Amino acid sequence: MQFGVNFFPVVDPAKKSASDYFDEALRLVCLAEELGFEHAQCVEHYFSPYGGYMPDPVTFLTAAAARTSRIRIGTGAVIPAFTHPLKLAGKLAMLDNLSHGRLDVGFGRAFLPQEFEAFGIDIDESRARFAEGVEVCRRLWSEQDVVWEGSFHRFGPVTMLPEPVQKPHPPIFIASAMSPDSCAAAGRAGHHLQVVPSVTSREQLQSMLAGYREAWREAGHPGSPRIQIKYTCYVAEDRAKALDLAETFEVNYVEHMAEAVASWGRTRSDAYRGYEQFVEKVKKYDFRQSHADNKVLAGTPDEVREQIAVLVDWFGADPTLSLQFNPGHMPYEDAERAMTLFAEHVMPAFTGPEQPA
């Protein structure tokens, strides 16, 4: 089993500036490499404290690549609907070169109506724009003289420069929040998968992963699919401190998410069936229940290790857990200590010869 770190800045600018957040996050990327984490990744969002410090993951990951030499860097995810694929493919190929072939590319559809409105993109087109953007990037990375005649973009012949270091292209991940169909489509296409368990039930996520793995096998793709499951993680020697930090910053996350998803109260889209339920789900959030359901990892190293053992039993030992140690405006020292404790006292139980089957 492998572990990575992710950065999703649900941060009120009044509580931590963007420059301070980036300085601290980049220090944590360097620490993650020292401690043996597999990857560092971030997510594209706009305009609000709910992720809005990260409008361009490529910029942050370029700074991370310049400070490291081993750890993989990844988008988790970028949004094809908001960037022309010629530009997106070029930026990501450039980053693959700057990182000497350490890039994983996660693509997402986006789900906040106000982001689509700001970019002047019809939210009902999101799935089609997503599929077209991913395929255009894949072809630009792996083919010469590409001609594209799609629903949203037409160009060619074009040969991308620079070419990516990784051949035929950087690993492609598909981010899926709640859709079994999206997971199965990713498996059929031979793409890897990113999921967030906080917005699904255990049973739903198990079904999504089973459908993905089955689709990968039935399509006959070589090798094994890579799955990343994302969690926030709070570790401290003192259980009370870990749980206090967890409740503080999980509630911070939910409060800002509530503001961000409020537009689903007045938006309906066949491309996002059921998303209007986000508003009610957020209102009903209960930290203690979330912790009991293993949707957030929190406690002493022993307790977090026990939680992960349960996740292995539920989802298998093959997924990589992508962990956020600095949610919200958490003090840097607490995030650094949590990451160090995790690497020293939790990670070895799952990465060494005695890891669970």
Secondary structure, DSSP 4 states (H G I P E B T S, - for coil): --EEEEE--B--TTTS-HHHHHHHHHHHHHHHHHHT-SEEEE----SSTBTTT-S-HHHHHHHHHHH-SSSEEEEEEE-GGGS-HHHHHHHHHHHHHHTTS-EEEEE-----HHHHHHHT--GGGHHHHHHHHHHHHHHHHH-SSEEEE-SS-EEEEE--SSPPSSSS-S-EEEEESS-HHHHHHHHHHT-EEEE-GGGS-HHHHHHHHHHHHHHHHHHT-SS---EEEEEEEEE-SSHHHHHHHHHHHHHHHHHHHHHHHGGGGS---GGGTTGGGHHHHHHT--HHHHHHTTSSEEESHHHHHHHHHHHHHHH-SSSEEEEESS-TT--HHHHHHHHHHHHHHTTHHHHSTT---
